[in-house]
Amino acid sequence: MHHLIPLLVALPLLGAGLLVAGGRRLPRPAAETVACAVSGGTAALALVLLLNSSPPMVEWVGGWTPVDGFSVGIVVLGDGPGLGMAALASLLTLAALVYSWHYFDEPPRRHAGSFPALMLLFQAGMCGFAIAGDLFNAFVYFELMSVVAYALTGYRIDEPRAVQGALTFAVVNSLGAYALLMGIGLLYGRTGELAMTRIGRALDAHGAPDALVLAAFVLVLTGLLVKSAAVPFHFWLPDAHAVAPTPVCMLLSGVMVELGVYGVWRVYGTVFAGPGGIPAPDVQRALLVLGALTAAVGAVMCWYQRHIKRLLAYSTVAHTGLFLVGIGVLKPEADDGTALYVLGHAGVKAALFALAGILLDRYGSLDEHVLHGRARALKGVAAMFALAALGLAGLPPFGTALGKAVTEEAVGGPFTVLYVAVSAVTAGAVLRVGARVFLGLGPKPRESAQYETTGSGERPETRQRLTRVPDTMTAVPAVLLAAALAAGAAPGFAGVVADAVNTAGSGGVRVAVHWTRPGVLLGLLSALLATGLAALAVTRPALLSAPDRALPLRRLQSGHVGDYVAWLLVGAAVLGALALPGVLGG
């Protein structure tokens, strides 16, 4: 079975190659059918491997196994978390391809295979990163994923805003990739190894950590935190989401950002967790501080958006902060809760972007104010939008609610308040949008200069505005929401996820994962607070409008790539300062 693991990358790459070679001769339905078949087949393979991943499988690609303890081959790892992330990436890619079935208006004429080929390449990069067992090939897949994401973000090359957003995305993430590569170089220079487990053993054998190990830790984590859009590395994400096609946004927020968090968890646990790595208290301090900052900033910025895609993007930033807090406490039960939270969030957030895409293609706008009351006819879409918002709040029995409840119990103290507050604010912002756009509640918002991006004047992604929403565009978010519900409600599912995570990351420790009364009550509280905030914002908009003291925070999202680069450097310095005390003490 372990010999099949490389196919998770090879199949999408082969499918993309076939679509590029034959895309000019294939009719569009045929090209999209091929893409869906390849993506679905890869997802099925990932699920089959996942069900047989205990004990974890290791495969040296091409038979290049180590000789006398030395290796030059590519190693892939088939354990629960890696195969789980590969399955999630493949399933969401399939959902995005089905969502865009025969509707997406592609700029390259007479080449039906171009867009689905890029989507398959994106899937290959994400799957490769998830199963990579050595740091250098993780970097290679990291770059494949990134380069294709740049192309997909700026896919509508006739729009200057799309090109600008893609260039910002490319510059910031490329700098993150350079940092990651420099960190890998430092680790290779110290250990002579690239496989993650071998690097960890070599660092432990070398003795206490020193400045080189600290520098490598900071550089590697900087690259991964850029990808996960943690504050202050996050500025590229809202700009990219505002211009990226809807199917691409489903993948960016649904799985790519989460892969950055997964990378942080994987690299620390296998490379830096031993006595030769970074002391646990310092890693906790770094991740908890950055996680709390990311969650707070993302929630505040989410609330003050009126461009719906940017609002959802900042919600992703906020929940990324919660994921970082979850892995940052370094507890098996928190890892389990975060894994469930990630799965539930992927379904809910991808569904929300899909529903936002329906608004764009039906009404030609993503402006909460312009769309006020215009979508009353879309009753089914409105119901799904409200349900997704409550799922984002952590309403039981969503998978987000179970993951949030388990993580809250593990982190405890003030972080529980953070989880409830961030969930309530981000979900409240989404409910506010739904109440205004689909129900026309509250007075029509007045124009104000306090918003940098309005979302008006957007061009639909279809050849013309939709008079009837295709069934595929409504079926996909419905299935995604059903999956997010099943993640929390299906008997035994949480236990399977916990076993997979703990077998890989906690030395086989078994942790019981189940609903608890405090968890259910906190989930209900988050949903109630979100509903109350939305109601207050709609009926008394002046009470929750952006205060002057929030403007400096909003102005940081300047749109100037030089500013974002400067903040990346600041973030790397802060990360180093947070991790420094333990190394100095050693």
Residue pairs with C-beta under 8 A, 6 or more apart in sequence:
1 49
1 52
1 57
2 57
2 58
2 59
2 78
3 59
4 45
4 49
5 49
5 57
5 59
5 76
5 78
5 131
6 59
6 61
6 76
7 42
7 45
8 42
8 45
8 46
8 49
8 86
8 90
8 127
8 128
8 131
9 124
9 127
9 128
9 131
9 141
11 38
11 41
11 42
11 45
12 38
12 39
12 42
12 120
12 121
12 123
12 124
12 127
13 120
13 121
13 124
14 38
15 34
15 35
15 37
15 38
15 39
15 117
15 120
16 117
16 118
16 120
16 121
16 124
17 117
18 34
18 113
19 26
19 31
19 34
19 35
19 113
19 114
19 116
19 117
19 120
20 113
20 114
20 117
22 113
23 31
23 111
23 112
23 113
23 114
23 117
24 110
24 111
24 112
24 113
26 34
26 112
26 113
27 112
28 102
28 112
29 102
30 112
31 112
31 113
31 116
32 97
32 101
32 102
32 112
32 116
34 113
34 116
35 97
35 113
35 116
35 117
35 119
35 120
36 94
36 97
36 98
36 101
38 120
39 90
39 93
39 94
39 97
39 119
39 120
39 123
40 90
40 94
42 90
42 123
42 127
43 87
43 90
43 91
43 93
43 94
46 83
46 86
46 87
46 90
46 127
47 87
49 57
49 78
49 83
50 80
50 83
50 84
50 87
50 500
53 78
53 79
53 80
53 83
53 500
54 80
54 499
54 500
54 503
55 503
56 77
56 78
56 79
56 80
56 503
56 504
57 77
57 78
57 79
58 75
58 76
58 77
58 78
58 133
59 75
59 76
59 78
60 66
60 71
60 73
60 74
60 75
61 73
61 74
61 75
61 76
62 73
62 74
63 73
64 71
64 72
64 73
64 74
65 71
65 73
66 73
71 193
71 194
71 195
71 198
74 134
74 137
75 133
75 134
75 137
75 195
76 131
76 132
76 133
77 131
77 132
77 133
78 131
79 500
79 503
79 504
80 497
80 499
80 500
80 501
80 503
80 504
81 262
81 265
81 266
81 339
81 500
81 501
81 504
81 505
82 130
82 131
82 266
82 504
83 130
83 131
84 339
84 497
84 500
85 126
85 130
85 255
85 258
85 259
85 262
86 126
86 127
86 130
86 131
88 255
88 258
88 342
88 343
88 346
89 123
89 126
89 127
89 130
89 251
89 255
89 259
90 123
90 127
92 250
92 251
92 254
92 255
92 346
92 350
93 119
93 120
93 122
93 123
93 126
93 251
95 250
95 350
95 476
95 479
95 480
96 119
96 247
96 248
96 250
96 251
96 350
97 116
97 119
97 247
98 472
98 475
98 476
99 246
99 247
99 250
99 354
99 357
99 472
99 473
99 476
100 115
100 245
100 246
100 247
101 470
101 472
102 470
103 361
103 461
103 462
103 470
103 472
103 473
104 115
104 245
104 247
104 461
104 462
105 460
105 461
105 462
105 463
106 112
106 114
106 115
106 155
107 155
107 156
107 157
107 158
108 114
115 155
118 148
118 151
118 152
118 155
119 152
119 247
119 251
121 144
121 148
122 145
122 148
122 149
122 152
122 251
124 141
124 144
125 141
125 142
125 143
125 144
125 145
125 146
125 148
126 141
126 145
126 251
126 255
126 256
126 259
127 141
128 137
128 140
128 141
128 144
128 145
129 138
129 141
129 142
129 145
129 259
129 263
130 259
130 262
132 138
132 141
133 195
133 196
133 197
134 194
134 195
134 196
135 184
135 187
135 194
135 195
135 196
135 199
135 220
135 267
135 271
136 184
136 188
136 194
137 194
138 196
138 263
139 177
139 180
139 181
139 184
142 177
142 180
142 223
142 227
142 263
143 177
145 256
145 259
146 170
146 173
146 174
146 177
146 227
149 169
149 173
149 248
149 252
149 256
150 166
150 169
150 170
150 173
151 166
152 244
152 245
152 248
153 162
153 165
153 166
153 169
153 240
153 243
153 244
153 248
153 252
154 162
154 163
154 165
154 166
154 167
154 243
155 162
155 244
155 245
155 248
156 162
156 243
156 245
156 459
156 461
157 163
159 243
159 459
161 242
161 243
162 243
162 244
164 239
164 243
164 559
165 239
165 240
165 242
165 243
165 244
166 240
166 243
167 561
168 235
168 236
168 239
168 240
168 559
168 561
168 564
169 236
169 239
169 240
171 561
171 564
171 565
172 226
172 233
172 235
172 236
172 561
172 564
172 565
172 568
173 226
173 227
173 236
175 226
175 565
175 568
176 222
176 223
176 224
176 225
176 226
176 227
176 233
176 568
177 223
178 223
179 219
179 220
179 222
179 223
179 226
179 572
180 219
180 220
180 222
180 223
180 224
181 223
182 219
183 215
183 216
183 217
183 218
183 219
183 220
183 221
183 222
183 223
184 194
184 216
184 220
186 212
186 215
186 216
186 219
187 193
187 199
187 203
187 216
187 220
187 271
188 194
189 212
190 202
190 203
190 206
190 212
190 213
190 216
191 198
191 199
191 202
191 203
191 206
192 202
193 199
193 202
196 266
196 267
196 270
196 271
197 270
199 270
199 271
200 270
200 271
200 272
200 273
200 274
200 276
200 277
201 274
202 276
203 209
203 213
203 271
203 272
203 274
203 276
203 277
204 274
204 275
204 276
204 277
205 276
206 276
207 276
208 275
208 276
208 586
209 276
209 277
209 278
209 279
209 582
209 583
209 586
210 583
210 586
211 583
213 272
213 276
213 277
213 278
213 583
214 278
214 576
214 579
214 580
214 583
215 576
217 272
217 277
217 278
217 579
218 572
218 575
218 576
218 579
219 572
220 267
220 271
221 264
221 267
221 268
221 286
221 575
222 233
222 568
222 571
222 572
222 575
224 260
224 263
224 264
224 267
225 233
225 260
225 264
225 290
225 571
225 575
226 233
226 236
226 260
226 568
227 256
227 257
227 259
227 260
227 263
228 257
228 258
228 259
228 260
228 261
228 263
228 264
228 320
228 323
228 324
229 236
229 237
229 257
229 260
229 294
229 316
229 317
229 320
230 260
230 290
230 291
230 294
230 317
230 320
230 321
230 324
230 571
231 290
231 293
231 294
231 297
231 298
231 317
231 321
231 571
232 567
232 568
232 570
232 571
232 574
233 567
233 568
233 571
234 294
234 297
234 298
234 317
234 320
235 556
235 557
235 563
235 564
235 567
236 564
237 252
237 257
237 313
237 316
237 317
238 301
238 310
238 313
238 314
238 317
238 557
239 557
239 559
240 252
240 313
241 249
241 252
241 253
241 309
241 310
241 312
241 313
241 316
242 307
242 309
242 310
242 313
242 453
242 455
244 252
245 461
246 353
246 354
246 356
246 357
246 360
246 461
247 357
249 309
249 312
249 313
249 353
249 356
249 357
250 349
250 350
250 353
250 354
251 350
253 312
253 313
253 316
253 349
253 350
253 353
254 346
254 347
254 349
254 350
254 353
255 346
257 316
257 320
258 320
258 323
258 342
258 345
258 346
260 320
261 320
261 323
261 324
261 327
261 338
261 342
262 342
264 287
264 324
264 327
265 327
265 335
265 505
268 277
268 278
268 283
269 505
271 277
272 278
272 283
273 280
278 579
278 582
278 583
279 582
279 583
279 585
279 586
280 330
281 582
282 578
282 579
282 580
282 581
282 582
282 583
283 328
283 330
283 579
284 328
284 329
284 330
285 578
285 579
286 328
286 575
286 578
286 579
287 324
287 325
287 327
287 328
288 324
288 325
288 328
288 329
288 415
289 578
290 321
290 324
290 571
290 574
290 575
290 578
291 321
291 322
291 323
291 324
291 325
291 326
291 328
292 321
292 325
292 415
292 418
293 321
294 317
294 318
294 320
294 321
294 324
295 318
295 319
295 320
295 321
295 322
295 325
295 418
295 422
296 318
296 321
296 418
296 422
297 317
297 318
297 321
297 553
298 314
298 315
298 316
298 317
298 318
298 319
298 320
298 321
298 422
298 426
299 314
299 315
299 318
299 421
299 422
299 425
299 426
300 425
300 550
300 553
301 314
301 317
301 553
301 554
301 557
302 311
302 314
302 315
302 317
302 318
302 425
302 426
302 429
303 425
303 426
303 428
303 429
303 544
304 450
304 451
304 546
304 550
304 554
305 311
305 314
305 429
305 451
305 453
306 367
306 368
306 369
306 445
306 451
306 454
306 455
307 366
307 367
307 368
307 451
307 453
307 454
307 455
308 356
308 359
308 366
308 367
308 368
308 433
308 455
309 353
309 356
309 366
309 455
310 453
310 455
311 368
311 429
311 430
311 433
312 349
312 352
312 353
312 356
312 430
314 426
315 349
315 392
315 426
315 429
315 430
316 349
318 422
318 425
318 426
319 341
319 345
319 349
319 392
319 422
319 426
321 422
322 341
322 404
322 407
322 418
322 419
322 422
322 423
323 338
323 341
323 342
325 407
325 411
325 415
325 418
325 419
326 334
326 335
326 337
326 338
326 341
326 407
326 410
326 411
327 334
327 335
327 338
329 410
329 411
329 415
331 410
332 501
332 502
332 505
332 506
332 509
332 511
333 406
333 409
333 410
333 511
333 513
334 406
334 407
334 410
334 411
335 501
335 502
335 505
335 506
336 406
336 494
336 497
336 498
336 501
336 502
336 511
336 513
337 402
337 403
337 404
337 405
337 406
337 407
337 408
337 409
337 410
337 513
338 403
338 407
339 403
339 497
339 498
339 500
339 501
340 399
340 402
340 403
340 406
340 487
340 488
340 494
340 497
340 513
341 399
341 400
341 403
341 404
341 407
342 403
343 399
343 403
343 484
343 487
343 497
344 391
344 398
344 399
344 400
344 401
344 402
344 403
344 484
344 487
344 488
345 392
345 400
345 403
346 484
347 391
347 399
347 480
347 481
347 483
347 484
347 487
348 388
348 391
348 392
348 398
348 400
348 480
348 481
348 484
349 392
350 477
350 480
351 384
351 388
351 476
351 477
351 478
351 480
351 481
351 484
352 385
352 388
352 389
352 392
352 430
352 477
354 473
354 476
354 477
354 480
355 381
355 384
355 385
355 388
355 477
356 366
357 461
357 473
358 378
358 381
358 466
358 469
358 473
358 474
359 365
359 366
359 371
359 375
359 381
359 437
360 366
360 458
360 460
360 461
361 460
361 461
361 462
361 465
361 466
361 469
361 473
362 375
362 378
362 460
362 465
362 466
362 469
363 371
363 374
363 375
363 465
364 458
364 459
364 460
364 465
365 371
365 455
365 456
365 457
365 458
366 455
366 456
366 458
367 454
367 455
367 456
367 458
368 432
368 433
368 436
368 437
368 445
368 455
369 436
369 444
369 445
369 447
369 454
369 456
370 454
370 455
370 456
371 436
371 437
372 436
372 437
372 440
372 444
372 445
373 436
373 437
373 439
373 440
373 444
374 437
375 381
375 382
375 437
375 438
376 438
376 439
376 440
378 438
378 469
379 438
380 474
381 438
381 469
381 474
382 434
382 438
382 439
384 474
384 477
384 478
384 481
385 430
385 433
385 434
385 438
386 431
386 434
387 481
388 430
388 477
388 481
389 427
389 430
389 431
389 434
389 530
390 398
390 427
390 431
390 527
390 530
391 398
391 400
391 401
391 481
391 484
391 485
392 400
392 423
392 426
392 427
392 430
392 530
393 423
393 424
393 426
393 427
393 428
393 523
393 526
393 527
393 529
393 530
394 400
394 401
394 404
394 405
394 419
394 423
394 427
394 522
394 523
394 526
394 527
395 401
395 523
395 524
395 526
395 527
396 402
396 405
396 488
396 515
396 519
396 520
396 523
396 524
397 485
397 488
397 489
397 515
398 484
398 485
398 487
398 488
399 484
399 485
399 486
399 487
399 488
400 484
400 488
401 488
401 519
401 520
401 523
402 487
402 488
402 494
402 513
402 515
402 519
403 487
403 488
404 419
404 423
404 519
404 522
404 523
404 526
405 515
405 516
405 518
405 519
405 520
405 522
405 523
406 494
406 513
406 519
407 419
408 415
408 416
408 419
408 420
408 518
408 519
408 522
409 516
409 518
409 519
411 419
416 522
419 522
419 526
420 522
420 525
420 526
420 529
421 529
423 526
423 530
424 525
424 526
424 527
424 529
424 530
424 533
425 530
425 533
426 530
427 526
427 527
427 530
428 529
428 530
428 531
428 532
428 533
428 534
428 537
429 533
429 534
431 530
431 531
431 533
431 534
432 533
432 534
432 537
432 538
434 534
435 441
435 442
435 534
435 535
435 538
436 442
436 445
436 538
441 538
441 539
442 537
442 538
442 539
442 541
443 541
445 541
448 545
450 545
450 546
450 551
450 554
452 554
452 557
452 559
460 466
486 493
487 493
487 494
488 494
494 513
494 514
495 512
495 513
495 514
497 513
498 510
498 511
498 512
498 513
499 510
502 508
502 509
502 510
502 511
533 544
536 543
536 544
537 543
537 544
546 554
556 563
556 567
